[in-house]
C-alpha cells in the first residue's frame, strides 16, 4: 500500500484527491482566498459563466499534497449555479 499523502502544513491526510485541512492550515487558507476571489469575480460579472485565470501557488501546493499532477497551464473556473463553481486545471499551454 502506498504511503498516505499529507498536507505539509497541517498534516491532513489525502482521501482520494481531497484533503480535509485544519481550519488554521496556511495552505487551506491560501486556497480559500483564491476560491473567494473566484466567487467575488463571478458576483461582479454575473453574465459570465466561465473564467480562465492562471493557477495560483496555493492551488498547486494543494494539488501536489493530494498526489495530483502539477498543472502547467491555466485553471478554468465554471460558474454552474449561484454559489456552485468547478475548477478544471489545464496542462502544457493552458486554455488561452
C-alpha positions as CSV (number, residue, x, y, z in Angstrom):
1,X,0.0,0.0,0.0
2,X,1.5,3.4,-0.9
3,X,2.2,5.8,1.9
4,X,-0.6,8.3,2.7
5,X,-0.2,11.8,1.3
6,X,-0.2,14.5,3.8
7,X,-0.5,18.3,3.9
8,X,2.9,19.8,4.7
9,X,1.3,22.5,6.8
10,X,-1.4,20.8,8.9
11,X,-0.7,17.1,8.4
12,X,-4.2,16.4,6.9
13,X,-4.3,13.0,5.1
14,X,-5.5,12.9,1.5
15,X,-8.5,10.7,0.8
16,X,-8.6,10.2,-3.0
17,X,-7.7,13.7,-4.3
18,X,-9.4,15.5,-1.4
19,X,-7.8,16.7,1.8
20,X,-9.7,17.9,4.9
21,X,-7.3,20.6,6.2
22,X,-7.4,22.1,9.6
23,X,-9.2,25.5,9.7
24,X,-5.9,27.1,10.8
25,X,-3.9,25.5,7.9
26,X,-1.9,28.1,5.9
27,X,-2.3,26.1,2.7
28,X,-6.1,25.8,3.2
29,X,-6.4,29.5,3.9
30,X,-4.5,30.3,0.7
31,X,-6.8,28.1,-1.4
32,X,-9.9,29.5,0.3
33,X,-8.7,33.1,-0.6
34,X,-8.4,32.0,-4.2
35,X,-11.9,30.4,-4.1
36,X,-13.3,33.6,-2.5
37,X,-11.7,35.7,-5.3
38,X,-13.4,33.4,-7.9
39,X,-16.8,33.9,-6.1
40,X,-16.3,37.7,-6.0
41,X,-15.3,37.8,-9.7
42,X,-18.5,35.9,-10.7
43,X,-20.6,38.2,-8.5
44,X,-19.1,41.2,-10.3
45,X,-19.6,39.5,-13.7
46,X,-23.0,37.7,-13.4
47,X,-23.4,37.4,-17.2
48,X,-20.3,35.3,-17.5
49,X,-20.2,31.6,-16.7
50,X,-16.5,30.8,-17.5
51,X,-13.4,32.4,-16.1
52,X,-9.9,31.5,-17.3
53,X,-7.0,32.5,-15.0
54,X,-3.5,31.4,-14.0
55,X,-3.2,28.6,-11.5
56,X,-2.1,30.1,-8.1
57,X,0.7,28.8,-5.9
58,X,-1.7,27.6,-3.1
59,X,-3.7,25.6,-5.7
60,X,-0.5,24.0,-7.0
61,X,0.7,23.1,-3.5
62,X,-2.7,21.7,-2.5
63,X,-2.9,19.5,-5.7
64,X,0.6,18.2,-5.1
65,X,0.0,17.5,-1.5
66,X,-3.1,15.4,-2.6
67,X,-1.0,13.5,-5.1
68,X,-2.3,15.1,-8.2
69,X,-0.2,16.1,-11.2
70,X,1.3,19.6,-11.3
71,X,-0.9,21.8,-13.5
72,X,1.2,23.7,-16.1
73,X,-1.4,25.8,-17.7
74,X,-4.5,27.7,-16.6
75,X,-7.4,26.9,-14.4
76,X,-10.9,27.1,-16.0
77,X,-13.5,28.1,-13.4
78,X,-17.0,27.3,-14.3
79,X,-19.9,29.0,-12.6
80,X,-22.5,26.2,-12.6
81,X,-25.1,28.0,-10.4
82,X,-25.1,30.7,-7.8
83,X,-22.6,29.6,-5.1
84,X,-21.6,26.5,-7.1
85,X,-18.3,26.6,-9.1
86,X,-16.0,23.9,-10.5
87,X,-12.3,24.3,-11.3
88,X,-10.6,22.4,-14.2
89,X,-6.8,22.6,-14.3
90,X,-5.0,22.5,-17.6
91,X,-1.6,21.3,-18.7
92,X,1.0,22.3,-21.2
93,X,0.0,25.6,-22.6
94,X,-3.2,26.3,-20.8
95,X,-6.6,27.3,-22.1
96,X,-6.0,30.7,-23.6
